[in-house]
Amino acid sequence: MFSIGCWNIILRVVQWVSGTLGVTLNTFLITLIIFRSPKDIGAYKYLMIYISAFEIAYSILDIIIEPHAFSHGPIFIVFRCFKDSFFTRDQGFYLIVVYCGSFGLSIALFGVHFVYRYGAADSEFRKSYLSGRKLIVLFLIPVVYGIWWSAVTFFLYKSSHESDLFISSSTSLLDGLETKIDEISYIIVWFYAPNPLNQNKIEPVWTSFVGIGCMWFMIFSSFFCVIYFGVKCYKKIMRKLKTSKMSSYYTKSIQQQLFQALVVQTLIPVFLMYIPVGVLFFFPMINFEVGSISSFVTATIAIYPAVDPLPTMFIVETYRKTLMCEFFEIFLRLCSSSFITLKRESQKEFRWLQEREEGHCGGWRRIAELIIFETF
């Protein structure tokens, strides 16, 4: 079992590596979407660009904030150390609020993704609910969720002098961090607090339950859209594939590839976001101690933007072939450049040996000539 200090080093490496990969891979995916998308993909590519652009911003934000999460009994906190940072404690708090709002936005994007994906498979649904201004409303829903999540965090979970005292005296949170309570910015969700008249008795903090209720609603509404429209999309595509003609086979193949990518992209947030955050929310609500296990949440969330673009890049055939061609071309260039360099070095080595041999032979010729001259 490693120490908290060791885990913080690992977490920072994970956040920086995942953030860098998230920016790089999503930028590359946007390039593929713009220049290598199949013609039959339609307006779906704009949603993919929208999601990839958000994940780039999310990765950058995660690198800047370097958030930590910790649960202890009836509370959990999300915090960042602002020691040796450009941001003050208050500014760090606003950054955490934006970070939490970005998480709410990403949760909504999962549901919107499946709604739009079903609309791409069902033309009647698309004409009825995803045409014109209705499509703009669909794209604005994640923004609304992000603002809603940020507002709950800002107004209900702001730190206070009482929370500073509680964290300093009641938890081992700061052990191994080499910091003090006044050197971290944080939000705190406090489900149960000691009774002012009887410190041995705890009572519910209803505002915290109201805020978490809003967040649970956003999570479950997103997850409902994922399951409901995912199943309908699957049935619709399978039905079309069975009744499709050869002239439309390419279009159906593209639809199937996109759906396969979407299924894999569903499993990723389930294990990296839904379940970890559910654990972080649920156990403090029942006053159950999970301790350091909760600190893995920020690591899994940081990994998500780096992993999410991979299914689309490798399942969609045109993207996969482009990647293979690019990697093969780079490999050939590296091999050819290595061969040319080796050939040049070999030529230089051959010339040097040739000159050396000629120098030795020339010297021996001159010695022989002197011996012959002196002898005769």
BAVEXLUM-512227 format. One record per residue (C-alpha): x, y negated, z. Coordinates in nm, 2 decimals. Layout:
! residues N
       u       v       w
       X       Y       Z
...
! end
This chain:
! residues 376
       u       v       w
    0.00    0.00    0.00
    0.16   -0.32   -0.11
    0.14   -0.65    0.07
   -0.07   -0.95   -0.01
    0.23   -1.14   -0.13
    0.32   -0.86   -0.37
   -0.04   -0.85   -0.50
   -0.04   -1.23   -0.56
    0.27   -1.19   -0.78
    0.11   -0.91   -0.97
   -0.21   -1.11   -1.01
   -0.03   -1.42   -1.14
    0.15   -1.20   -1.40
   -0.18   -1.05   -1.50
   -0.34   -1.39   -1.54
   -0.06   -1.54   -1.74
   -0.02   -1.23   -1.97
   -0.39   -1.19   -2.02
   -0.44   -1.56   -2.08
   -0.16   -1.57   -2.34
   -0.30   -1.26   -2.51
   -0.65   -1.40   -2.49
   -0.56   -1.72   -2.67
   -0.34   -1.54   -2.93
   -0.59   -1.25   -3.02
   -0.90   -1.47   -3.03
   -0.72   -1.72   -3.25
   -0.62   -1.44   -3.48
   -0.98   -1.31   -3.48
   -1.12   -1.65   -3.57
   -0.88   -1.65   -3.86
   -1.00   -1.31   -3.97
   -1.36   -1.41   -3.94
   -1.31   -1.73   -4.15
   -1.10   -1.58   -4.43
   -1.17   -1.20   -4.43
   -1.53   -1.16   -4.33
   -1.75   -0.94   -4.55
   -2.00   -1.13   -4.76
   -2.29   -0.94   -4.61
   -2.20   -1.04   -4.25
   -2.40   -1.37   -4.30
   -2.44   -1.63   -4.03
   -2.33   -1.37   -3.76
   -1.98   -1.48   -3.81
   -2.06   -1.82   -3.66
   -2.17   -1.66   -3.34
   -1.84   -1.46   -3.33
   -1.64   -1.78   -3.38
   -1.84   -1.94   -3.10
   -1.76   -1.66   -2.86
   -1.39   -1.64   -2.96
   -1.35   -2.02   -2.92
   -1.51   -2.00   -2.58
   -1.28   -1.71   -2.48
   -0.98   -1.92   -2.58
   -1.09   -2.21   -2.36
   -1.17   -1.96   -2.08
   -0.82   -1.80   -2.10
   -0.65   -2.15   -2.08
   -0.87   -2.24   -1.78
   -0.78   -1.92   -1.61
   -0.41   -1.99   -1.66
   -0.44   -2.34   -1.52
   -0.65   -2.25   -1.21
   -0.49   -1.91   -1.12
   -0.80   -1.83   -0.91
   -0.82   -1.59   -0.62
   -1.12   -1.42   -0.47
   -1.15   -1.27   -0.12
   -1.43   -1.12    0.08
   -1.44   -1.09    0.46
   -1.75   -0.97    0.64
   -2.05   -1.20    0.55
   -1.85   -1.44    0.34
   -1.65   -1.45    0.01
   -1.45   -1.74   -0.12
   -1.29   -1.83   -0.46
   -0.99   -2.04   -0.42
   -0.67   -2.18   -0.58
   -0.34   -2.29   -0.42
   -0.27   -2.65   -0.51
    0.07   -2.66   -0.34
    0.33   -2.78   -0.60
    0.04   -2.85   -0.84
   -0.06   -3.15   -1.04
   -0.41   -3.14   -0.89
   -0.52   -3.26   -0.55
   -0.75   -3.06   -0.32
   -1.06   -3.23   -0.44
   -0.96   -3.20   -0.81
   -0.89   -2.83   -0.75
   -1.24   -2.79   -0.61
   -1.39   -2.94   -0.94
   -1.17   -2.70   -1.14
   -1.31   -2.41   -0.95
   -1.66   -2.53   -1.01
   -1.59   -2.55   -1.38
   -1.43   -2.20   -1.37
   -1.74   -2.06   -1.20
   -1.96   -2.23   -1.45
   -1.76   -2.08   -1.73
   -1.82   -1.74   -1.59
   -2.20   -1.81   -1.59
   -2.17   -1.92   -1.95
   -1.99   -1.60   -2.05
   -2.26   -1.39   -1.87
   -2.52   -1.56   -2.09
   -2.32   -1.51   -2.40
   -2.35   -1.13   -2.36
   -2.73   -1.15   -2.38
   -2.73   -1.41   -2.66
   -2.50   -1.19   -2.86
   -2.74   -0.90   -2.85
   -3.04   -1.11   -2.92
   -2.87   -1.25   -3.23
   -2.74   -0.91   -3.33
   -3.10   -0.77   -3.33
   -3.21   -1.07   -3.53
   -2.95   -0.98   -3.79
   -3.10   -0.63   -3.82
   -3.47   -0.73   -3.81
   -3.56   -1.00   -4.06
   -3.91   -1.06   -3.92
   -3.77   -1.12   -3.57
   -3.51   -1.35   -3.72
   -3.76   -1.56   -3.91
   -4.00   -1.58   -3.61
   -3.75   -1.66   -3.33
   -3.40   -1.74   -3.48
   -3.47   -1.98   -3.76
   -3.41   -2.35   -3.77
   -3.40   -2.53   -3.44
   -3.48   -2.20   -3.25
   -3.13   -2.08   -3.33
   -2.98   -2.40   -3.18
   -3.19   -2.33   -2.87
   -3.05   -1.98   -2.85
   -2.69   -2.11   -2.87
   -2.76   -2.37   -2.60
   -2.88   -2.11   -2.35
   -2.53   -2.02   -2.24
   -2.45   -2.39   -2.19
   -2.76   -2.42   -1.97
   -2.65   -2.11   -1.77
   -2.30   -2.26   -1.73
   -2.44   -2.59   -1.60
   -2.68   -2.41   -1.37
   -2.41   -2.19   -1.23
   -2.18   -2.49   -1.18
   -2.46   -2.69   -1.00
   -2.53   -2.40   -0.76
   -2.16   -2.38   -0.68
   -2.11   -2.75   -0.64
   -2.41   -2.82   -0.42
   -2.44   -2.51   -0.21
   -2.09   -2.36   -0.17
   -1.87   -2.66   -0.11
   -1.60   -2.63    0.16
   -1.64   -2.81    0.49
   -1.45   -2.87    0.81
   -1.64   -2.58    0.97
   -1.54   -2.34    0.69
   -1.18   -2.45    0.72
   -1.18   -2.36    1.09
   -1.36   -2.03    1.02
   -1.11   -1.92    0.75
   -0.81   -2.03    0.96
   -0.92   -1.85    1.28
   -1.13   -1.55    1.16
   -0.96   -1.40    0.86
   -0.62   -1.28    0.74
   -0.68   -1.46    0.41
   -0.37   -1.68    0.42
   -0.13   -1.40    0.53
    0.14   -1.35    0.27
    0.04   -1.66    0.07
    0.29   -1.89    0.24
    0.03   -2.16    0.25
   -0.21   -2.33    0.49
   -0.58   -2.39    0.48
   -0.53   -2.76    0.38
   -0.32   -2.65    0.08
   -0.60   -2.46   -0.10
   -0.91   -2.57   -0.28
   -1.20   -2.33   -0.25
   -1.57   -2.26   -0.26
   -1.73   -2.05    0.01
   -2.04   -1.84    0.01
   -2.15   -1.79    0.37
   -2.44   -1.55    0.40
   -2.44   -1.53    0.78
   -2.32   -1.78    1.04
   -2.29   -1.77    1.42
   -2.58   -1.90    1.61
   -2.49   -2.24    1.76
   -2.65   -2.14    2.09
   -2.51   -1.78    2.09
   -2.18   -1.73    1.91
   -2.22   -1.35    1.94
   -2.53   -1.36    1.73
   -2.54   -1.43    1.36
   -2.82   -1.57    1.15
   -2.88   -1.59    0.77
   -2.77   -1.90    0.58
   -3.07   -1.92    0.35
   -2.92   -2.18    0.11
   -2.65   -1.92    0.03
   -2.92   -1.66   -0.04
   -3.11   -1.90   -0.27
   -2.79   -1.98   -0.46
   -2.70   -1.62   -0.50
   -3.06   -1.55   -0.60
   -3.01   -1.79   -0.90
   -2.69   -1.62   -0.99
   -2.84   -1.27   -0.97
   -3.13   -1.39   -1.20
   -2.87   -1.51   -1.46
   -2.68   -1.18   -1.44
   -2.99   -0.96   -1.46
   -3.15   -1.16   -1.74
   -2.83   -1.13   -1.94
   -2.81   -0.76   -1.87
   -3.17   -0.71   -1.96
   -3.12   -0.87   -2.30
   -2.81   -0.65   -2.35
   -3.00   -0.32   -2.28
   -3.34   -0.42   -2.43
   -3.21   -0.57   -2.76
   -2.92   -0.32   -2.77
   -3.16   -0.02   -2.78
   -3.39   -0.19   -3.03
   -3.10   -0.28   -3.25
   -2.97    0.07   -3.24
   -3.31    0.21   -3.34
   -3.35   -0.04   -3.62
   -3.01    0.02   -3.77
   -3.05    0.40   -3.75
   -3.39    0.38   -3.92
   -3.24    0.16   -4.20
   -2.95    0.39   -4.25
   -3.18    0.69   -4.30
   -3.40    0.51   -4.55
   -3.13    0.30   -4.73
   -3.05    0.33   -5.10
   -2.71    0.35   -5.24
   -2.73   -0.01   -5.36
   -2.76   -0.13   -5.00
   -2.53    0.12   -4.84
   -2.24   -0.13   -4.81
   -2.47   -0.37   -4.62
   -2.59   -0.10   -4.39
   -2.23    0.01   -4.33
   -2.13   -0.34   -4.23
   -2.43   -0.35   -3.99
   -2.33   -0.02   -3.84
   -1.97   -0.13   -3.79
   -2.07   -0.45   -3.62
   -2.31   -0.26   -3.39
   -2.03   -0.01   -3.30
   -1.81   -0.30   -3.21
   -2.09   -0.46   -3.01
   -2.14   -0.13   -2.81
   -1.77   -0.12   -2.71
   -1.78   -0.49   -2.63
   -2.08   -0.42   -2.40
   -1.88   -0.16   -2.20
   -1.59   -0.40   -2.15
   -1.78   -0.67   -1.96
   -1.98   -0.40   -1.77
   -1.66   -0.27   -1.61
   -1.45   -0.59   -1.61
   -1.72   -0.84   -1.51
   -2.07   -0.71   -1.42
   -1.96   -0.44   -1.17
   -1.67   -0.63   -1.00
   -1.88   -0.95   -0.95
   -2.17   -0.73   -0.83
   -1.94   -0.58   -0.57
   -1.82   -0.93   -0.47
   -2.18   -1.05   -0.43
   -2.35   -0.75   -0.28
   -2.14   -0.64    0.01
   -2.11   -0.98    0.19
   -2.49   -1.00    0.16
   -2.52   -0.69    0.38
   -2.23   -0.80    0.60
   -2.01   -0.51    0.49
   -1.64   -0.55    0.50
   -1.45   -0.46    0.18
   -1.14   -0.67    0.24
   -0.86   -0.67   -0.01
   -1.06   -0.47   -0.27
   -1.25   -0.78   -0.36
   -0.93   -0.96   -0.47
   -0.92   -0.74   -0.78
   -1.22   -0.93   -0.92
   -1.01   -1.22   -1.05
   -0.77   -0.98   -1.22
   -1.05   -0.79   -1.41
   -1.21   -1.12   -1.51
   -0.87   -1.25   -1.64
   -0.82   -0.93   -1.85
   -1.16   -0.96   -2.02
   -1.09   -1.24   -2.28
   -0.77   -1.05   -2.39
   -0.95   -0.72   -2.44
   -1.29   -0.84   -2.58
   -1.17   -0.93   -2.94
   -1.00   -0.59   -3.00
   -1.32   -0.38   -3.08
   -1.42   -0.63   -3.36
   -1.07   -0.64   -3.50
   -1.03   -0.27   -3.52
   -1.38   -0.14   -3.59
   -1.49   -0.38   -3.87
   -1.33   -0.22   -4.17
   -1.22   -0.54   -4.35
   -1.06   -0.68   -4.04
   -0.88   -0.35   -3.97
   -0.75   -0.32   -4.32
   -0.63   -0.68   -4.31
   -0.45   -0.61   -3.98
   -0.29   -0.29   -4.12
   -0.18   -0.47   -4.43
   -0.03   -0.76   -4.23
    0.15   -0.53   -3.99
    0.28   -0.32   -4.27
    0.40   -0.63   -4.46
    0.58   -0.75   -4.15
    0.73   -0.41   -4.10
    0.86   -0.41   -4.46
    1.00   -0.76   -4.42
    1.18   -0.66   -4.10
    1.31   -0.34   -4.26
    1.42   -0.53   -4.58
    1.58   -0.81   -4.38
    1.76   -0.55   -4.16
    1.88   -0.36   -4.48
    2.00   -0.68   -4.64
    2.18   -0.78   -4.32
    2.33   -0.43   -4.29
    2.43   -0.44   -4.66
    2.60   -0.78   -4.62
    2.78   -0.67   -4.31
    2.90   -0.36   -4.49
    3.02   -0.56   -4.78
    3.21   -0.79   -4.55
    3.36   -0.49   -4.36
    3.46   -0.33   -4.70
    3.63   -0.66   -4.82
    3.81   -0.69   -4.49
    3.94   -0.33   -4.51
    4.03   -0.38   -4.87
    4.23   -0.70   -4.79
    4.39   -0.53   -4.49
    4.50   -0.23   -4.70
    4.62   -0.45   -4.97
    4.82   -0.65   -4.71
    4.98   -0.34   -4.57
    5.06   -0.21   -4.92
    5.20   -0.54   -5.03
    5.42   -0.55   -4.72
    5.55   -0.20   -4.78
    5.62   -0.29   -5.15
    5.83   -0.59   -5.04
    6.03   -0.38   -4.79
    6.09   -0.12   -5.06
    6.20   -0.38   -5.31
    6.45   -0.52   -5.05
    6.59   -0.18   -4.98
    6.63   -0.10   -5.34
    6.79   -0.44   -5.41
    7.04   -0.40   -5.13
    7.12   -0.04   -5.23
    7.19   -0.12   -5.59
! end
